[in-house]
């Protein structure tokens, strides 16, 4: 009789998933951010470098997940939570540096609400990825999740804008509009980078609104279908 035990695939334990390469990179991102925010006001350039390295690692862990066939639900959720918390912390800091601080608090709320609703509605309708938006009626939304280059540009633009704003703040009571206008009028390479970042940031906020509305509609439609059963 053939030994059938050899043909059975080995069951993965919980620990093996936690130790996936992309997930380990995620843990490193968390440590980088913890240290970066601990020194953000005393060493602004070190903070900015570590924060951006952590942000870049977001793309690296995604590549590793596909390369080594280590895509996991835990990894996807952990990745998004890390992204949202990192950006939220930076927005909180900017809300304390600039006036009106409500601008950054509003951006924080929009960012978390749109991504949380998108993730929740994804599992609600039975999709395997929150990036599966092929059925969306918005061409911009489909382009964002369907084109890695475009998505990358928008995400990088947001983070670069927030880092620039943090670096150019000379005190903890800056007027946001005045700082932006004066920086853009300088005609320097920094002005160009700031303008480019603002453009990508604006697109990202529009997409966040579309994402929040689309996800909310999916939740409502799910409730309607549930009541019909």
N, C-alpha and C positions, 0 to 999 in steps of 0.2 A: 504493500500500500504506500502510495506516495505521501511524503510528509507535507501536508497542506499548510502547516504553520509557517513554512518558509515563504509561501505565496501571499500571506496576509500582510498588508501594510502595517508598519508599526504605528501605534497610537502615540500622538504627541501629547506630552504633559503640558500643564499650564506654564511651567517654568520655561519650556522651550520657546513658547511664543513670546514671553516677556524678554527673552534673550535673543530675539531676532536682531540682526544687524541694524535695520532701520530704527527699531525701538531703542537700541542702545545709543544710537546717535541722538534720538529724542531725549534720552536722559542727560546726555552731555549738553544739549541745548538748554535744558532746565538749569543745570549747574552754571553754565555760562551767564545766563540771565540773572540768576540769583546774585552772583558776584558783581555783575555789571551794575545792577540797580543799587547794590550796597555802596558803591563808590561813585554813583552818577554825578553828584554835585562836587565832589572833591577832585575827581579825575574825569572830566567830561570827554576827552578824546579817547581815553581807554574804554570808558563806558560805550561810546559810539562804535568803536571798533569791535568790541565783544558782542554788542547787540546785533551789529550787522553780520558778523560771522555766524551767530546763532540763526539769524534769518536765512542766510545762504545755506546753512545745513538743512533747512526745510526742503530745499530742492534735492540735496544730496540723499537724504533718507528716502525720498520718493523714488529716486533712481535706483538706490540699493534694493528697495522693496521689489521693484520690477525685475532688476538684474538677477537677484538671487531667489526669485519666486517666494518672497516672504511678505506678501501683502496680507494684512490682517485687519479685522474690524477694530480690534483694540488699537492697533497702530494708527489707523485713520482717525479715530476719535481722539486719541492721545495727541496726535499731531495738530488737530484743529484746536484742542483745548490749549496747548502750548502756544500756538499762534495768537489766539484770542487774548490770553492772559498777558502775554508779552506786549502786545499792542496796547491793551487796556492800561497796563502799568505806565507805559510811556505817555499815553494820553492824559492820565491822571497827573503826571509830573508837569506836562505842558499846561494843564489847566491851572496849576499853581504858579506858573511862570508868566503866563500871558493873561491879559484882560481883553475881552470878556472870557473867563474860564468856561462859561457855559457852552461855548463852541466845541471845545474838546470833550466835554462831558456828553454832549449830544452825539458827537461822532462815535464815542465809546458805546453808547446805548444802541445806535444804529448798527454798528459792527457786530455786537454780540447778538442782538435780536435777529438780524438777517441770517447769520450763520447758524444760530441755534434752531430757528424755524426751518431752515433748509435741511439741516441734519435730521431733525425730528420728522419732517414730512417725507423725507427720503425713506426712512424705515417704515413709516406709516403706510405708504403705498407699495411697499415691497421691493424697492429698488436696492441694488447692491452698492451704489455709490452716489454721494451727494452731487457729483459732477455730471450725472446723467440727466441732461436737460434738453435732450433732443426733441421732446414733445412741447417745449416752451414756444409761445407765440412771439417772444421777443428775440429779434435777430441779434441784438447786442448781448443778451444773456447767453445765447447759444454760442456766439463767437468767443465770449469770455472763457467758457468752460471747454470749448472745442478747439481752441488755438492756444497752445502752451506759450508761444512767444508773446501773444497779446496779453494773456493772463499774467505772465511773468512781468511784463512791462508795467502793468497797472499796480501789481503788488509791490514791486521794487520802488515805483514812484511814490507810493504812500509812505513806505518806511523811510526812504531817503528824505522826503519832505519833513517828516517829523524829526528826524535826526538833525537836519539842517536848522530847523527852528530851535531845537534845543541848544545847538552849538552857538548860534549867533545871538542868543539872548544874553544881554549884558547884566541884567538884574532879574529879580523875581517879581517885577511889576511892569512888564513891558506891554505896550499897546500892540496887539496883533496886526492890525491894519497898517499902522505906521511902520512897523518893522518890515512887513512884506513889501510895501511900496518903496521904501528907501533901499531895500536890498535889490529889488528888480530894476531900479533906476541907475544902479551903479555901472551897468554894462560890462560886468566882469564875467569870467567863466562860472563863478558861483551864481550870478544872476541867471545865466542860461540854464544851469542845472536846476535852479529853483523854479524857473518857468516851466521847464519840461516836467518836473515833478508835480507841479500844480496841475498841469494838463492831465497826467495819468491819474492823479489823486481824484480829480473831478469825475473822470470816467468811472473810477472805482466806486465812488459814492452813489452815482446813478445806478450802477449795477447792484449795489447793496439794497437800494430801494426796490428795484425790480425783483431781486431775490426774495426780499421780505414779503412783498405783495404776492408773488407766485407761490411761495411756500404757504402763506396764510390761506390762499385760495384752495390749495391742495388739501389743507386741513378741513376747510369748510365743506368741500365736495365729499370728503370722506365721511363727515357727519351726516350729510344729506343722503348718501348711499346707504349708510348704516341705518337710518330711520326708515328707509324703504323696505328693508329686509323683514 
